[in-house]
Amino acid sequence: MKFGAILASELVTKKQESFEIKQMSTQYNILCEGRKIYSNLTEEEYFDTMEDLAQQFYEQGSPSPEELETEMIEGN
């Protein structure tokens, strides 16, 4: 590999690591009518849970989206 290609490769790797660190440091809580029903979810878990709650709403009528609130907890 040429010198420039190595630097570009290292830059991409550093950006990916930085993105992964930022992504991993955010946690999510889901509240229903002010009561915490899920806590300390990763981003993937949060989206999966919200999808499940949406499906539950369309099948059973609850919980209503107006009853739900999300708390984001930023890590250090």
C-alpha positions in Angstrom: 0.0 0.0 0.0 1.1 3.5 -0.6 1.6 6.0 2.2 -1.5 8.0 1.4 -3.7 4.8 1.4 -2.4 3.9 4.8 -3.3 7.3 6.3 -6.7 7.2 4.7 -7.3 3.7 6.1 -6.2 4.8 9.6 -8.5 7.8 9.4 -11.5 5.7 8.5 -10.7 3.3 11.3 -10.5 6.2 13.9 -13.8 7.6 12.7 -15.5 4.2 13.1 -14.1 3.8 16.6 -15.2 7.3 17.5 -18.7 6.6 16.2 -18.9 3.3 18.1 -17.8 4.9 21.3 -20.4 7.6 21.0 -23.1 5.2 20.0 -22.3 2.9 23.0 -22.3 5.6 25.5 -26.0 6.7 25.1 -28.5 4.7 27.0 -32.3 5.0 26.8 -35.2 4.8 29.3 -38.8 4.5 28.2 -41.5 5.8 30.5 -45.3 5.2 30.2 -47.4 7.8 32.0 -44.3 8.9 33.9 -43.5 5.4 35.1 -40.2 3.9 33.9 -41.1 0.6 32.0 -37.7 0.0 30.4 -34.3 1.3 31.5 -30.7 1.5 30.3 -31.4 0.2 26.8 -28.8 0.4 24.0 -29.8 2.2 20.8 -30.6 -1.1 19.1 -32.6 -2.4 22.1 -34.5 1.0 22.3 -35.5 0.8 18.6 -36.5 -2.9 18.9 -38.6 -2.1 22.0 -40.3 0.9 20.4 -41.2 -1.2 17.4 -42.7 -3.8 19.8 -44.7 -1.1 21.6 -46.0 0.3 18.3 -47.1 -3.2 17.2 -48.8 -3.7 20.6 -50.6 -0.4 20.2 -51.9 -1.4 16.7 -53.0 -4.8 18.0 -54.3 -3.9 21.5 -54.8 -0.1 21.5 -52.3 0.6 24.2 -49.9 2.0 25.2 -50.8 5.1 23.3 -47.9 7.0 21.8 -49.0 10.1 23.8 -48.4 8.1 27.0 -44.8 7.3 26.1 -41.7 9.4 26.8 -38.0 8.7 26.2 -35.1 9.7 28.4 -31.6 9.7 26.8 -28.7 9.2 29.2 -25.4 10.4 27.7 -22.4 8.5 28.9 -19.0 10.0 29.7 
